[in-house]
Amino acid sequence: MQHLLENIKEYMDMLDDTQLRTTVSELTVAELIEVWDFLNEKEKLRLFLLFDHDVKSEFITELSTADQEFLIVELSEQATKNMLEEMRPDDLVDLIQAISPENRESLWQNMSEESRRETEFLLRFDEDDAAGLMTPRYAAIQGDITVDQALKFIRRTLDKLETIYYIYVVDKLKRLTGVVSLKQILAADDRALIYDIMEEHVIYVRDDTDQEETAKVLEDHDLLALPVVDKFNRLLGIITFDDVIDVIREEQTEDIYKMGAMGGNTDSYLESSVPQLVLKRLPWLVILLLAGTITTNVLSSFNDLILAASFLTLFIPVITQTGGNCGTQSSTLMIRGLATDELHFRDIWKVIGKEIMVGLIIGLSTGVIIFLRGLFLPPGIELIQAITVGISLSAVVIFATVLGALVPLMIHRLGFDPTVAAGPLMSTVIDVIGLTIYFKVAMMILGIG
């Protein structure tokens, strides 16, 4: 990459547009994006103007909003028209929704009549629903035509279609009645009717289906495209697999933020301002701070025990950290299982049984380790004290392992996102309950209180 960047910079300095264009034409959009980030605005504009129109239309959709705004302002009217003409309708909608109102107006003025009509149609739908991902450029035919007629239609409209892997069959009211693959059409007799070779069972989604659910349907059925219909079963558009990649990435990012006790906003880190980052983090930190003060109350309530057996304070970090880690591990496994549909609430008793066994094995193992650590390594504690810490840690680990598995299942059952049950929130809850278990076990074994 460094060598490529140096060559591009050198050609720019030499004003050698011929060599620069040759070099650029051999690169993929992904490679061009990597180079782009190391250029100043003047160099970026010069490089962009060397792209073919189809490359420009794809490249601009991968840029940050700031770079998109910059190019829209700097490009000539004709260059903008040429770029927009090559853009996919769904990408054009994404671009319009991302940029400022004044630059949006510039785009509207430079769109062709067809692009404007398609864009206005797509903008009617919520961007978070399935219809917000679809393109209206799909292949649809009626079932009473022959294979030969279907092939002629495909050839005639090929340039305007998003994909031809699937050709959808509709009636005169545009209601979805079937689907046929291009392979089936090519293999069939020219005189055969589409009705005779189509699949009547079609996997589809409604226009108001959530995007995350839409992505899951596409993934579960290994489809390259997914039709979108309205409440009357009329075909509105299709969603291709590449359209849901960003949705999957955004949902994963949102889940990671929630597991890290941050807001679900999925904006790019570099595009987020300091106030936005603060607002993303501060609310949850305040909640965790207040929840963490309960730990102080627990310590205060066992103050007499701590004064009588001060060695207990030495192992508080071990108890809380190990318990929190076990709970987080369990909750992470459950969240993953729920996300992939491997686990359901009906599996709760299987989960409890398995996690109790796992907790027992891990608890006994860690209990023995901390017992030996306390007994033989500095600062060194008495046998009864080491036994107290070992049994306490085992109890906390067993409890944390089971609780970490149960909480996500319960939250999911109530209709909420289980990812909030992982990370700092789970650790804070287990800290409070784990310390209570620790001190209660110590009181019983030591006979204090």
Secondary structure, 3 states (H helix, E strand, C coil): CHHHHHHHHHHHHCCCHHHHHHHHHCCCHHHHHHHHCCCCHHHHHHHHHCCCHHHHHHHHHHCCHHHHHHHHHHCCHHHHHHHHHHCCHHHHHHHHHHCCHHHHHHHHHHCCHHHHHHHHHHCCCCCCEHHHCCECCCCEEECCCEHHHHHHHHHHHHHHCCCCCEEEEECCCCEEEEEEEHHHHHHCCCCCEHHHHCECCCCCEECCCEHHHHHHHHHHCCCCEEEEECCCCEEEEEEEHHHHHHHHHHHHHHHHHHHCCCCCCCCCCCCCCHHHHHHHHHHHHHHHHHHHHHHHHHHHHCHHHHHHCHHHHHHHHHHHHHHHHHHHHHHHHHHHHHHCCCCCHHHHHHHHHHHHHHHHHHHHHHHHHHHHHHHHCCCCCCHHHHHHHHHHHHHHHHHHHHHHHHHHHHHHHCCCCHHHHCCHHHHHHHHHHHHHHHHHHHHHHHCCC
